[in-house]
């Protein structure tokens, strides 16, 4: 189980619940966007991270690496959520527009 700490200054740090030990820092590149929302899939192995640049980043938490990413909005994303089928990702932009994405990559 992870407890997330979201930083609006760049990367997100994930801590193991109960121990407060740093688990990982999400690799988002040299000049990373701020992460605005995080959501784990049903078994905690995949993490969706929404960003201020309108991108959704997907991470494999077993290795701590990004497995895919795509532009979902033209502006910052305020919320991201896995769908009940675990192949859908829903997001809401700060402009009020909703987006749905389907992938077999996660």
MIKE-272803 format. One record per residue: x, y, z of N, C-alpha, C, O in turn. Coordinates in steps of 0.02 Angstrom, whole numbers, plus 50000, padded with zeros to 5 digits. Each point is the difference from the previous one (the first is absolute). Layout:
// residues N
XYZXYZXYZXYZ/...
//
This chain:
// residues 106
500424994150000499585005950000500445006250000500505000350036/499325004649924500395006149996499585005950022499395000149991/500945004750037499705006550015500355004949955500615000449999/499015003349963500325004549954500065007150027499595002350039/500935000949941500105007150015500065003549933500464998549961/499105006150025500025003449936500345006750008499835003950045/500654997449912500365006350001499815004249940500054997749943/499755008450068499855004549944500625003649977499965004749960/500624993150063500635002949979500374995549951500555001749979/499154992750001500334995549953499834992850012499434998049989/501054998050033499894992850005499544998250058499895003950047/499834990149949499614997350056500424994850036500374996249969/499575003750096500364995250041499494995250028499475002050023/500684991549977499564995050027500334996850060500584998049998/499045001750056500254997250063499614993750017499404999549988/500954995650041499684993850022499585001650062500255002950048/499124995049951499545001350055500244996550064500194994249998/499805009450057500184997150064500735000950019500165000050059/500285000749891500715000850015500255006949984500535002050026/499125001649932500215006649977500674999949963500335005149994/499874989049982500614999449961499865001849928499504997849972/500955006049997499925001949931500034993849956500484996250003/499015002749957499974994349955500315001749933500444996449975/499345009149995500265001849934499845007349985499565003050029/500824999649924499865006549971499824998649927500384996749965/499055005750013499784998649932500465003449949500095006150004/500184990149948500445003049950499615003449945499694996749958/500315009950041499625003849951500435004349955499755004349964/500904994650036500445003749955500375005650035499955000950061/500445002949899500425005350028499615005950027500165002550054/499334999749911499605005750020499284997750009499575001449958/500294994950096499354996750007499435004850014500095005250032/499324993149942499405003950018499794998350071500214994950028/499395009350001499734998550067499474994549993499605000149953/500404995350094499504994650001499405002650040500085002650056/499334996749915499405002750032499534994750028499595001550042/500484992249935499564994750024500334993349989500344999049949/499574996450098500274993249996499454995050012499545001350040/500494993049926499514994750012500334993249986500274998949946/499694996650103500244993149990499454995849970499415001350010/500804993549951499504995349975499784995450058500225000950056/499364994249929499694995950052500494996250043499874998850059/500714999249914500484996150039500635004050020500464997250028/499555009349957500555004250020500634999449959500515002850018/499464993549926500604998949959500115005549948500565001149978/498905002150001500045005349950499765006650031499505000150035/500875005249953499835006650025499895004749942500435000649956/499005002850044499865005349951500165006650034499795001350056/500585002949909500185006650025499795005349949500214999749942/499395005050080499785005549957500435006150014500235001050056/499885003149892500475005550007499725006649975499485000349966/500875005150051499805006749980500085001249925499725004749973/500674991149993500085000849927499474996349960500054999749938/499454997450095499464996449966500154992849984499604996649969/500985000950054500204993149987499774995450056499965002050058/499904991749923499904994650048500604995449993500164997749945/500175000850111500584995650001499814993750038499685000450053/500504993849920499864993650032500664996850022500474999749961/499544998150102500614997150028499884992850023499484998550029/501014997249958500014993250027500365000550067500605001150001/499034998250053500295001150067500484994450021500385000950047/499604993349919500464994750019500725001749980500484997650030/499605006649918500665002149979500115007550006500565002449993/498905001450020500055007250009500135003949937500295005450002/499504991949941500125003349936499355001649964499494996650009/500545008649949499425001749960499924994949944500484998349966/498904999250025499884995149947499655003149940500054997449945/499595008050065499685003549945499785006950024500005001450060/499815002749894499755006650015499685003049938500184998149944/499365006450065499675003149943499705006850019499855001150059/500075003349892499675006450013499254998950004499694997649952/500015004150104499284998950010499615006649998499415000049986/500935005550028499675006650003500475005349972500614999049996/499105006749986500405005749976500265004350057500425004349990/499334994450070500215003850060500094995150057499964993949991/500165008650068500124995950059499424995350015499425001549985/500754992850043499494995050019499905000650075500485000250039/498895000049982499855000650072499884993350033500094999450061/499714995549900499844993650031500084994349949499855000849941/500404993550083500064994049958499754994050040500094999750061/499594995549904499684994350033499984994149953499855000749941/500324993350085499914993849961499264998449996499635001050048/500164996549894499314997649992499924993250032500504996850017/498895000949992499884993550033500274994049961500124994850029/499985006049905500264994549960500774999750001500294995449971/500035009550060500735000550008500375000949933500614999950000/499045001149945500325001749936499825007049979500245002449948/499355000950092499795006949985500295004850052500064998450059/500115007549917500225005550043499565005949986499905001949942/499835001150110499585005949993500375005850032500324999350052/499655006549916500335005950027499565006149990499585000349956/500545004650087499645006449997500515005649999500445000450044/499515003949906500465005649994499755005950040499425000350020/501035004449993499805006050038499515004349960499675004350028/500284994449906499525003549959499304997050003499545002449967/500384992250073499364996850008499864994549950499474996850003/500995002049950499904994849949500214993350028500514999450034/499094995549950500154993150021500314996249942499855001549942/500574993750073500314995849949499994992850023500094998550059/499804996949893500034992950014500514996949952499995001449940/500454994450086500504996549960499974992650016499904998150057/500194997849892500004992750008500664997449973500225002049946/500104993450092500634997249979500094993050028499744998550054/500624997449909500184993450026500695000150031500244994950025/500095011049975500675000750028500014999750076500534999250030/498895001450001499984999850073499454995450022499904999150059/
//
